[in-house]
Amino acid sequence: MSRFVKSVAHAAYNVQDMERAVAFYEKVFGFRKAFEMNHPKTGEPWIVYIHVEGDQFIELFYGGVEESPYSDRKIGYSHLCLAVSDIHAAAAAVQAAGAPLDAEPSLGIDGNWQCWTRDPDGNRIELMQMMPDSLQDRYQKTL
């Protein structure tokens, strides 16, 4: 365990269309827009915070213009993983909300169920149902 980090506070994305991005996170996952901040120097809209749970947020920045399609070969950001209690219900809810399901639920090599979607800007989102005796569960039991 880290000596000073208590949790991951947020993931941040530059988005092309803020209204579309906020609508996606609200409609697909049931998250809520928490607040918006204007840039301190220009007064222009700058950041929107989407509340996930507790002290966890997704931070959306205005002004994204240059697409960066995902590639397994790129260094850097890969995806956001959201823990779910029922992978099949989560997959059905994602599809019912009109979001793409890029991969159907399947059992990963770590022993957890997973499936994939993406937000309107192409950011990959993994949904994961953590399972008893998964590699993560086994590790947690050693702590």
N, C-alpha and C positions, 0 to 999 in steps of 0.2 A: 504494500500500500504506500502511496505517496506520503511524504512527510507533511505536505501542505495543500494538496489538491483534494477537494471533497467530492466534486462531481464535474461532469461536462455541462457547462451552462448554456451554450447555444452552438448551432451550426449557422454559418452565414453564406448567403448567395447574392450575387448581383443578378437582378431580373430585368427582363426587357419590358414587361407590361405588369406593373404592380397590381392593378385591379384583378387581372387574370390570375396572377400568382397567389394573391390572398384568397380569392374565391376557390382555387384548387385546394389549398390546405384546409380551408373551412369545410368545403363540401365533401372532399374525399376522406379526410381524417377526423373531422369534427373539431379541429382546433379553432381557437378564436383569436382574432386580432386583439392584441393587448393594448398597444399604444403605438404612436408614430412620433418621430422626432424630425425637426427641421435642422438643416445644416447651420451650425453656429455662426458661420461667416456670411453665408448668402441668404439665409432664411428660407431657402427652397426645401421642399420635401426631400428627405434623405434616407431614413430608415424606418421600416415597419417591423415591429416585434410580434410574432405569432406565438401564443402560449401553447406549450405542449402538455406539461404536467409539472406540478411543484415549482421548482426554480429552473426548469428547462424551457428553452425558447428556440425558435427558428428566426433568424435575423435576415430580413430581406432589404437589400439596398437598391434604390432607384438607379437607373442609368445604364443598365447592361445593354450593349449594342453588338458586341462581337461574339458570335457563337463559338463554342468550344466542344464539339462532339466528343463523347467518351471514346476512349480507346484503351485496351488493356496494356498498351505499350507506353502510355503517357506516365510521366512521373507526377505525383501529386494526388489531388483529390480523386477518390473513386466513387464513394456512395455514402448515403446516410442510412443507418439501420434503425428501424423502429421495432421495439419488442411488442408483440401482440399475444393475447391469451389463447386465441383460436385461429390458426392460420387459414383454415378453409372459410370461416366466417369473414375474416379480414379480406381475403381475396375476393369473395363474393361482394362485399361492401365496396371495395375499390372499383370493381367492374360496374356495379349498380350506379355508382356516382359518375360513371362515364370516363374514368381514367383507364389508360391502357394497362393491361397485365402482361408484362414482357416475358414472364416465366410463371407457369403454373406451380402451385405448391409441390415441393419435393423435399425429401429428407436429405440434408447436406451431410458431407463427410464428417462434420463435427458432431452429428447426432441431433441437430435441431431442424425443425421444419422451416422452410423459407420460400418466398416468392418475391417477384420484383415488379416495380412500376417505375414511373418517372414523372416529374413535374412538368409544367408547360415549357420550361426552358431546357428540358432534357436531362436534368439532374436525376441520377439514378437513386431509387429508394428501395431498400430491402426491407421486407417485413419478416420477422423471425419469431417463431414460437419456441422459446427455450424449453428443452426437454430434460427430464430427470436422466441422469447418467450421461448427458452430453459432455463434451470435453470442457466446456465452460463450467458446467455443474460440478464435474470432478475436481477442477481446479479450485472452485470456491470452497469445496469441502476440505481442501488442504490448508486453508487460511486460518 
